[in-house]
Each structure stands twice: as structure tokens, then as C-alpha cells.
Amino acid sequence: MEDALTLLSFGDQGWGDTIAFGVMITVSLAIATLPFGLLLGFLIALAKNSNEPSLRLAANVYTTIFRGLPELLTLFLVYFGVQIGIQQGLKLIGFDAYFEVNSFVAGMVALSLVFSSYASEAFLSAFKGIPQGQYEGGYALGLSRYQTMALVILPQLIRLALPALGNLWLILLKETSLVSVIGLPDLVREAGIAARVTKEPFLFFGIACLIYLLLAMISSAGLSRVERWTKKGDVAR
């Protein structure tokens, strides 16, 4: 027990500061990915809900691709594919330079693509749950299409989509572990390094499991509070 506490302590003798840094990277990556994934998912849902066939087709192709590809493969395509593409582009204009994509940015882009493809379905279902009369009521009040969407539809949309988006957030939190394969020092990578150096895999991977469970519990509690807050009007009525 004392050896375990020493290994998990902070400072030169322990790995506590390393694990804490990995947790910070994991949480930072998830939080940085969330707004881009939500925005892109909302725009894709708008395209799917559009009357323009080409927009619907493009959105459906997008979601089919990124829902069909394994997340790890999407990460590799973004991380390695963008590097190769930029290097080839530089060669075409006469620059023979090496370009490397930041692993944090690559992870954020790849996870945003995957998250948005699923979030678009959540938003699309929410769109279908809003009666057409809500749009007509906004127009009758003299609101423009943009104002109707921002002031009337969007608040209801978020409320309806929140349970599904909450589940997607928990999935996103776990999928950040994939970035360890491209060298980003997240929780899984740091725990793996500590396990190999100390020959204590059960201890460090067990700690990683507990930390992920703790993050999930904190997220679930926060999402429950937000969901209750969005339903305050229902209770009042």
C-alpha cells in the first residue's frame, strides 16, 4: 500500500503530476472539441432539414462517411493525411519543406468530425419535434427567418436534443483516449508510460479507469442539472 501511495504521489518519486497532466490534456481536448462538433452538427442538421436536394445529399454523404469509419481510422486520416497533403502542396509551389500537424489539433479535428456526424442526427430529431406552427408564429410576429431560428427555434432545439447530446459528450470524453496513438500525452498515454516504467500496469490503468469514471459521474451530474433547468418552465405550467 505504501509503495502504491509513493508511486501515485506528486514530486520526483511519484507519477501523480504526470497523471494529473494527462487528465488536463484529456479534459482540455474534450472541451475544445465540443463547440466545434456542436456547431458543425447543427449546420449539418440544417442542411438535412433544407428544401435544397444538393444540401441534403451532401449532409447525408458526410454523416454516412464519418459514422461508418472507425474513429481511430478517422484520426489517422486527419493526422497523417493532412501532413502528406500539405507537403505535396508545398512541393507543387516549389517548397520542399517538412510539415507536421499538431497532435492536439489533429485529435480535435478528427473527434469534431465524428461527434458532429452523430450530433447532426440528434439535432435533426429535435427539429422534427418542433411543430411548424412555431415557425409560423415567429413570422407572424414580424421576425425574420434568422431571428425566428435564433429566438424561437434554437432554445427549443437545444432542450429537445440535450439528452442525446449528453450521451454524445460522455462518448466523446472516452474517445479522447484514441489520441494516445499519435503521441498526445493524454491520460491513457501517461498511465501507459507509468505502467511500463514501474512495472505496475494494474495500478496505473486502474487509476485511469477510476478517473474516467469520475469524469463521467461529474459530467452526468452536470448534465442532469442542466436538463432540470431547461424543464423549469414545464414544472411551472
Residue pairs with C-beta under 8 A, 6 or more apart in sequence:
4 200
4 203
6 13
6 14
7 14
7 15
7 194
7 198
7 200
7 203
7 204
8 14
8 15
8 16
8 19
8 203
8 207
9 16
10 16
10 17
10 20
11 17
15 190
15 194
15 198
15 204
18 190
18 193
18 194
19 187
19 190
19 191
19 194
19 204
19 207
19 208
19 211
21 185
21 190
22 185
22 186
22 187
22 188
22 189
22 190
22 191
23 187
23 211
25 104
25 184
25 185
25 186
25 187
26 173
26 176
26 177
26 186
26 187
26 188
26 215
27 215
29 104
29 107
29 108
29 111
29 176
29 179
29 184
29 186
30 169
30 172
30 173
30 176
32 104
32 108
33 107
33 108
33 111
33 112
33 115
33 172
33 176
34 115
34 169
34 172
36 108
36 112
36 116
37 111
37 112
37 115
37 116
37 119
37 172
38 115
38 116
38 119
38 165
39 116
40 112
40 113
40 116
40 119
40 120
41 115
41 116
41 117
41 118
41 119
41 120
41 122
41 123
42 119
42 120
42 123
44 59
44 62
44 63
44 116
44 117
44 120
44 123
45 59
45 119
45 120
45 121
45 123
45 124
45 127
47 55
47 56
47 58
47 59
48 55
48 56
48 59
48 60
48 63
48 120
48 124
49 124
49 127
50 56
59 120
62 117
63 117
63 120
63 121
65 117
66 74
66 113
66 114
66 116
66 117
67 114
67 117
67 118
69 77
71 110
71 111
71 114
71 175
71 178
72 178
72 181
74 110
74 113
74 114
75 106
75 107
75 110
75 111
75 178
75 179
75 181
75 182
76 182
77 110
78 101
78 106
78 109
78 110
78 113
79 101
79 103
79 106
79 107
79 110
79 182
82 101
82 106
83 99
83 100
83 101
86 99
86 101
87 97
87 98
87 99
90 96
90 97
90 99
103 179
103 182
103 183
103 184
104 179
104 184
106 179
106 182
107 176
107 178
107 179
107 182
107 184
111 172
111 175
111 176
111 178
111 179
114 175
115 168
115 172
118 168
118 171
119 161
119 165
119 168
121 164
122 161
122 164
122 165
122 168
123 157
123 161
125 160
125 161
125 164
126 156
126 157
126 158
126 160
126 161
127 157
129 160
130 153
130 156
130 157
130 160
134 152
134 153
134 156
135 148
135 152
135 153
137 152
138 147
138 148
138 151
138 152
138 153
139 145
139 148
143 151
143 152
158 230
159 230
159 231
162 223
162 226
162 227
162 230
163 227
166 219
166 220
166 223
166 227
169 219
169 223
170 216
170 219
170 220
173 212
173 215
173 216
173 219
174 212
174 216
176 186
177 186
177 187
177 188
179 186
180 186
180 188
180 189
180 192
183 189
187 208
187 211
187 212
188 208
191 204
191 205
191 207
191 208
192 204
192 205
194 200
194 204
195 201
195 203
195 204
195 205
198 204
